[in-house]
Structures are given as C-alpha cells and as structure tokens.
Amino acid sequence: MDSTVTSASEENVWGGGNRPLGASYGKLMMWFFLVSDALTFSGFLAAYGFSRFKFIETWPIADEVFTHVPFFHGNFPMYYVAFMTFILIMSSVTMVLAVDAGHNNKKTAVIWYMFLTIIGGAIFVGSQAWEWATFIKGDYGAVETNGGRILQFVNAETGDRVALSEFAKTLPDDRTEHERKNGVWYYDEGYLPTYTVNEVIAGLKANDDVVIRTEQIIQEGELKGEKMVLDRAASLEKIKDGALVVEGANLIRNEYGSRLFADFFFFITGFHGFHVFSGVVINIIIFFNVILGTYERRGHYEMVEKVGLYWHFVDLVWVFVFTFFYLV
C-alpha cells in the first residue's frame, strides 16, 4: 500500500510531460541556459582567483585603482563602484515588481516597472563603459622595468601617489618621430607616452620629495598589505632599470601592477557587461510588447517572468564579480 502511494506521488511530481515540475518549456530552457552560464562564470572567476593568489605580492590594490567619480576630482575609493552595484540591485527589485504586476495582469504597473528596470540597466552599462575608459586612460603613470615590473611614484612624506606630470622634466630633442619623408619604408609608430624614461629620471633626480613605490606588497609586519616604498637612494638606483613609461592599462601593460589583473578585468567585467547590455535590449523588446498589449491578449505575462530570471541571474553574478575584483 505504501509503495503504491509513493509510486503515485512520484509519478505526479516527475511525470509532468512537457511541463516538468509545473514549469513551461520556455521557462525550463531559461533555467538550463542560466545553469550553463553560471558554470562559465564560475570557471572565469576560479581562474581569476588562482592567478591572483599565485601573484598576490604584485596584485593591484582595488582601493588604489578604482578611486574615480564622474565630474569630481579626488580620491574616492570604491564609491562609484558601490553606486553601480546599488543601481543594479535596485533594478532587480523593480523587475520583481514587474513580474508580480504581470501575475496580477496589471499592464500599467508592468510598463512602469519594466521602464525603471531598463533605466537602471542602462545606467549600469554606461557607468561600466566610463569605468573602462578611466581604467584605460590612467591618471598617474608609471615606469616599467626591463623585467616587466611596475614602478610607481609617491610623495616621500605622505605616501600619496604622484603623477608623472607633477615632476617629470621635458627634455629638448629627447625623441624623434619617424616621418614618412625620412625613409623608404614607413611605419606609423602608434601611441607614444607623454614622457620618456629619461624625462622621468631627470624629474626624479630634481625632486627630493619623490620616491619609488614598487608593486611588491609587504606580506608581514606593521605595513602588511601595503606596497613597498623605497628610500631616496634606493629609488635613484632602481629607476636605472626603467625601460618604458606606462600610462593607464591595456591587455599588454598595466600601470597599476600585474598585467594579468587588467586582462581578467577587461575579460570578466566585459563579459558581464555584455550580459547586462543584452538584458537591457531584451527588456526593451518585452517592454514594447507589453505596451502593444501582446501579453494581455495571451492572458499571461510569462515572458516578463522569463526575462526576469535572466535579469536576476545577471545581478547575482555581479555580486560575485564585485566581491572578487573590488572587495577581496
């Protein structure tokens, strides 16, 4: 008797035909996609974690990298990133409200909540694009040694970063641009940094209050977790290893520290940003379908719920990306 009841209940649960567990085919496929996408992001973040702890002594400190706020000058570590996170989480809240309004067939409420979700997503994507541009441009500059190490410059008394423009000297005829008229074969030399290594060396020698900070992070003692600052004599000796000036970050060089950090930053945040951008586009399509009454005629707003699952997933992934890149 018990086995008969158990078999019957199992058949009720798992014998859903084309609607296992009561979910429609479209919703089930969305869950399959989200699981596969979660595994992809997990692999990326695991690779980032392994790389970071392998090169932990040269990894950039997030509080010193992400310090910018649009239209404001100064040092505001993590403020704007926190704002971006808040906006994305609030857009997830408005999406929940849109789904709930859809369950109750409240077309006007769905329209307004979907609109707020789209605005939140657009602000996040725009903010991420601005953050990328700021990260690429940089604002201090550094010198890369022959061994690929990054040398930054700080004030000897306060420890604050010093931009190259604040102390580097402009030397006459220190560089000659290759012009087309000067040779049979002409190659565009591409981007040149604002200053040469010789100009940085000359400026360092002329400013006694400027010293070098290496990318090496102190692992013990009172200064644990901070980057190593050289004294004046050691700075003048270390700068002799300088090979080229680095401004900002790209896939090859990174003024903030390990180049792997920039590689992972561009790839993972870019991949997530693509997901958010795709979500905004899909939300816009669903938004106009709601306005046109497509789902009202169908008698349900399941499409709003399905795109809501995707949007919540994007928000959840950002929590992990935010933690890995900015907090840990």
C-alpha positions as CSV (number, residue, x, y, z in Angstrom):
1,M,0.0,0.0,0.0
2,D,2.8,2.4,1.0
3,S,4.8,1.6,-2.2
4,T,1.7,2.2,-4.3
5,V,1.2,5.6,-2.8
6,T,4.9,6.5,-3.2
7,S,4.9,5.5,-6.8
8,A,1.8,7.5,-7.5
9,S,3.2,10.6,-5.8
10,E,6.5,10.3,-7.7
11,E,4.5,10.0,-11.0
12,N,2.7,13.2,-10.1
13,V,6.0,15.0,-9.5
14,W,8.1,13.7,-12.3
15,G,5.5,12.7,-14.9
16,G,5.0,16.3,-16.0
17,G,5.2,15.6,-19.7
18,N,6.4,18.8,-21.4
19,R,5.9,20.7,-18.1
20,P,8.3,19.1,-15.6
21,L,7.7,20.4,-12.1
22,G,4.9,22.6,-13.5
23,A,7.3,24.8,-15.5
24,S,6.6,25.7,-19.1
25,Y,9.1,24.6,-21.8
26,G,10.4,28.2,-22.3
27,K,11.0,28.7,-18.5
28,L,12.7,25.3,-18.2
29,M,15.0,26.2,-21.1
30,M,15.8,29.5,-19.5
31,W,16.9,27.7,-16.3
32,F,19.1,25.3,-18.4
33,F,20.8,28.4,-20.0
34,L,21.3,30.1,-16.7
35,V,22.9,27.0,-15.2
36,S,25.3,26.6,-18.1
37,D,26.1,30.4,-17.9
38,A,26.7,30.1,-14.2
39,L,29.3,27.4,-14.9
40,T,31.0,29.6,-17.4
41,F,31.3,32.5,-15.0
42,S,32.4,30.1,-12.2
43,G,35.3,29.0,-14.4
44,F,36.3,32.6,-15.2
45,L,36.3,33.6,-11.5
46,A,38.1,30.4,-10.4
47,A,40.9,31.2,-12.9
48,Y,41.0,34.8,-11.6
49,G,41.3,33.5,-8.0
50,F,44.1,31.1,-8.8
51,S,46.0,33.8,-10.7
52,R,45.6,36.4,-8.0
53,F,46.9,34.2,-5.2
54,K,49.8,33.0,-7.3
55,F,50.9,36.6,-7.9
56,I,49.4,38.1,-4.7
57,E,52.6,40.0,-4.0
58,T,52.3,42.1,-7.2
59,W,48.5,42.3,-7.4
60,P,47.0,45.8,-7.6
61,I,45.1,47.0,-4.5
62,A,41.5,47.8,-5.6
63,D,41.2,50.8,-3.3
64,E,44.0,52.5,-5.2
65,V,42.7,51.6,-8.6
66,F,39.0,52.4,-8.6
67,T,39.0,55.8,-7.0
68,H,37.3,57.9,-9.6
69,V,33.8,59.5,-9.6
70,P,32.4,61.3,-12.7
71,F,32.7,65.1,-12.6
72,F,34.6,65.1,-9.3
73,H,38.4,65.2,-8.7
74,G,39.8,63.5,-5.7
75,N,40.3,60.1,-4.1
76,F,37.0,58.3,-3.6
77,P,37.9,54.6,-3.3
78,M,35.0,52.3,-4.4
79,Y,32.3,55.0,-4.1
80,Y,31.3,54.8,-7.7
81,V,31.5,51.0,-7.9
82,A,29.2,50.8,-4.9
83,F,26.8,53.2,-6.6
84,M,26.8,50.9,-9.7
85,T,26.1,47.9,-7.6
86,F,23.2,49.7,-5.8
87,I,21.7,50.7,-9.1
88,L,21.9,47.1,-10.5
89,I,20.4,45.6,-7.3
90,M,17.5,48.2,-7.3
91,S,16.8,47.3,-11.0
92,S,16.4,43.7,-9.8
93,V,13.8,44.9,-7.3
94,T,11.8,46.7,-10.0
95,M,12.0,43.6,-12.1
96,V,10.4,41.6,-9.2
97,L,7.7,44.2,-9.0
98,A,7.1,43.9,-12.8
99,V,6.8,40.1,-12.6
100,D,4.4,40.4,-9.7
101,A,2.3,43.0,-11.6
102,G,2.2,40.6,-14.5
103,H,0.9,37.8,-12.4
104,N,-2.0,40.1,-11.4
105,N,-2.5,41.3,-15.1
106,K,-1.7,44.9,-14.2
107,K,-0.5,46.2,-17.5
108,T,0.3,49.8,-16.5
109,A,2.3,48.7,-13.4
110,V,4.3,46.2,-15.6
111,I,5.1,49.0,-18.0
112,W,6.4,51.4,-15.3
113,Y,8.4,48.8,-13.5
114,M,9.9,47.5,-16.8
115,F,10.8,51.1,-17.7
116,L,12.6,51.6,-14.3
117,T,14.5,48.3,-14.8
118,I,15.7,49.4,-18.3
119,I,16.8,52.8,-16.9
120,G,18.8,51.0,-14.1
121,G,20.4,48.6,-16.6
122,A,21.3,51.5,-19.0
123,I,22.9,53.5,-16.1
124,F,25.0,50.4,-15.1
125,V,26.2,49.8,-18.7
126,G,27.1,53.4,-19.2
127,S,28.9,53.5,-15.8
128,Q,30.9,50.4,-16.7
129,A,31.9,52.0,-20.0
130,W,33.0,55.1,-18.2
131,E,35.0,53.0,-15.7
132,W,36.7,51.1,-18.5
133,A,37.7,54.4,-20.2
134,T,39.1,55.7,-16.9
135,F,41.0,52.5,-16.2
136,I,42.5,52.5,-19.7
137,K,43.5,56.2,-19.6
138,G,45.0,56.2,-16.1
139,D,45.9,59.3,-14.3
140,Y,49.3,58.8,-12.6
141,G,51.5,56.9,-15.0
142,A,54.4,54.6,-14.0
143,V,57.6,53.1,-15.4
144,E,58.1,49.5,-16.4
145,T,61.5,47.9,-15.8
146,N,63.4,45.6,-18.1
147,G,62.0,42.7,-16.0
148,G,58.4,43.8,-16.5
149,R,57.9,45.2,-13.0
150,I,55.9,48.4,-12.4
151,L,57.5,51.4,-10.6
152,Q,55.1,53.9,-9.2
153,F,55.9,57.3,-7.7
154,V,54.8,58.7,-4.3
155,N,55.4,61.6,-2.0
156,A,58.2,60.6,0.4
157,E,56.4,62.2,3.4
158,T,52.7,61.5,2.8
159,G,52.9,58.3,0.7
160,D,50.3,59.7,-1.8
161,R,50.7,58.9,-5.4
162,V,52.5,61.4,-7.6
163,A,51.6,61.7,-11.3
164,L,54.4,61.9,-13.8
165,S,53.2,65.3,-15.0
166,E,53.9,66.7,-11.5
167,F,57.7,66.0,-11.6
168,A,58.9,64.8,-15.0
169,K,61.0,67.2,-17.0
170,T,60.6,67.9,-20.6
171,L,64.0,67.4,-22.4
172,P,64.6,69.0,-25.8
173,D,65.1,66.6,-28.7
174,D,64.7,63.6,-26.4
175,R,62.7,61.8,-29.1
176,T,62.4,62.0,-32.8
177,E,59.2,61.0,-34.6
178,H,59.6,58.8,-37.6
179,E,58.2,60.7,-40.6
180,R,57.3,59.3,-43.9
181,K,59.8,61.5,-45.7
182,N,62.7,60.1,-43.7
183,G,62.7,56.6,-45.2
184,V,61.6,54.3,-48.0
185,W,59.6,52.1,-45.7
186,Y,57.3,54.0,-43.3
187,Y,55.6,52.5,-40.3
188,D,53.3,54.6,-38.1
189,E,54.9,54.5,-34.6
190,G,51.4,54.5,-33.0
191,Y,50.9,55.7,-29.4
192,L,53.7,57.4,-27.6
193,P,53.6,58.1,-23.9
194,T,53.6,61.7,-22.7
195,Y,57.1,61.4,-21.3
196,T,60.2,59.3,-21.9
197,V,62.1,57.3,-19.3
198,N,64.9,59.9,-19.4
199,E,62.5,62.7,-18.7
200,V,61.1,60.8,-15.7
201,I,64.6,60.1,-14.4
202,A,65.6,63.7,-14.8
203,G,62.4,64.8,-12.9
204,L,63.0,62.2,-10.1
205,K,66.6,63.4,-9.6
206,A,65.4,67.1,-9.4
207,N,62.6,66.4,-6.8
208,D,63.9,65.2,-3.5
209,D,60.4,64.6,-2.1
210,V,59.5,61.9,-4.8
211,V,60.4,58.3,-4.2
212,I,59.5,55.0,-5.9
213,R,56.9,52.5,-4.7
214,T,57.2,49.1,-6.2
215,E,54.3,46.7,-7.0
216,Q,55.6,44.4,-4.3
217,I,53.1,44.0,-1.4
218,I,54.5,43.6,2.1
219,Q,53.5,40.3,3.5
220,E,54.3,40.8,7.2
221,G,54.9,43.4,9.9
222,E,53.1,46.6,10.6
223,L,52.9,47.5,6.9
224,K,51.4,44.2,5.9
225,G,49.2,44.6,2.8
226,E,50.8,47.8,1.7
227,K,53.2,48.2,-1.2
228,M,56.9,48.6,-0.6
229,V,58.2,52.2,-0.7
230,L,61.9,52.7,-1.4
231,D,64.0,55.3,0.2
232,R,65.6,58.1,-1.8
233,A,68.9,56.4,-2.6
234,A,67.2,53.1,-3.5
235,S,64.7,54.9,-5.7
236,L,67.5,56.6,-7.7
237,E,69.2,53.2,-8.1
238,K,66.0,51.4,-9.0
239,I,64.9,53.9,-11.7
240,K,68.0,52.8,-13.7
241,D,66.2,49.6,-14.6
242,G,63.4,51.6,-16.2
243,A,62.6,50.6,-19.8
244,L,59.5,52.4,-20.8
245,V,56.7,54.7,-19.5
246,V,53.3,53.2,-18.9
247,E,50.1,55.3,-18.8
248,G,46.9,53.5,-18.0
249,A,46.1,49.9,-18.7
250,N,45.6,47.6,-21.6
251,L,46.0,43.9,-22.5
252,I,49.8,44.3,-22.7
253,R,50.8,46.7,-19.9
254,N,49.2,48.0,-16.7
255,E,50.4,51.0,-14.7
256,Y,48.6,49.6,-11.6
257,G,50.6,46.4,-11.3
258,S,50.3,42.9,-12.7
259,R,49.2,42.9,-16.3
260,L,47.1,39.8,-15.5
261,F,44.8,42.0,-13.4
262,A,44.0,44.1,-16.4
263,D,43.5,41.0,-18.6
264,F,41.0,39.5,-16.2
265,F,39.3,42.8,-15.5
266,F,38.6,43.5,-19.2
267,F,37.5,40.0,-19.9
268,I,35.3,39.2,-17.0
269,T,33.7,42.6,-16.5
270,G,33.3,42.9,-20.2
271,F,31.6,39.5,-20.4
272,H,29.3,40.5,-17.6
273,G,28.7,43.9,-19.2
274,F,27.7,42.2,-22.4
275,H,25.2,40.2,-20.5
276,V,23.7,43.3,-18.9
277,F,23.6,45.1,-22.3
278,S,21.8,42.0,-23.8
279,G,19.4,42.1,-20.9
280,V,18.6,45.8,-21.5
281,V,17.9,45.1,-25.2
282,I,15.7,42.1,-24.4
283,N,13.9,44.2,-21.7
284,I,13.2,46.9,-24.2
285,I,11.7,44.4,-26.6
286,I,9.5,43.0,-23.9
287,F,8.7,46.5,-22.7
288,F,7.2,47.5,-26.1
289,N,5.4,44.2,-26.4
290,V,3.7,45.0,-23.1
291,I,2.7,48.4,-24.3
292,L,1.3,46.9,-27.5
293,G,-0.8,44.5,-25.4
294,T,0.8,41.3,-26.7
295,Y,0.8,39.5,-23.4
296,E,-2.5,40.9,-22.3
297,R,-4.1,39.2,-25.3
298,R,-2.3,36.0,-24.4
299,G,-3.8,36.2,-21.0
300,H,-0.4,35.9,-19.2
301,Y,2.9,37.7,-18.7
302,E,5.2,34.7,-18.7
303,M,7.7,36.4,-21.0
304,V,8.2,39.1,-18.4
305,E,8.9,36.4,-15.8
306,K,11.4,34.6,-18.1
307,V,13.4,37.7,-18.8
308,G,13.2,38.5,-15.1
309,L,15.0,35.2,-14.4
310,Y,17.8,36.3,-16.7
311,W,18.0,39.7,-15.1
312,H,18.2,38.3,-11.6
313,F,21.0,36.0,-12.7
314,V,23.0,38.9,-14.1
315,D,22.6,40.8,-10.8
316,L,23.7,37.7,-8.8
317,V,26.8,37.2,-11.0
318,W,27.7,40.9,-10.4
319,V,27.7,40.3,-6.7
320,F,30.4,37.7,-7.2
321,V,32.4,39.8,-9.7
322,F,32.1,42.8,-7.3
323,T,33.4,40.7,-4.4
324,F,36.3,39.2,-6.3
325,F,37.6,42.3,-8.0
326,Y,36.7,45.1,-5.6
327,L,36.3,43.8,-2.1
328,V,38.6,40.8,-1.5
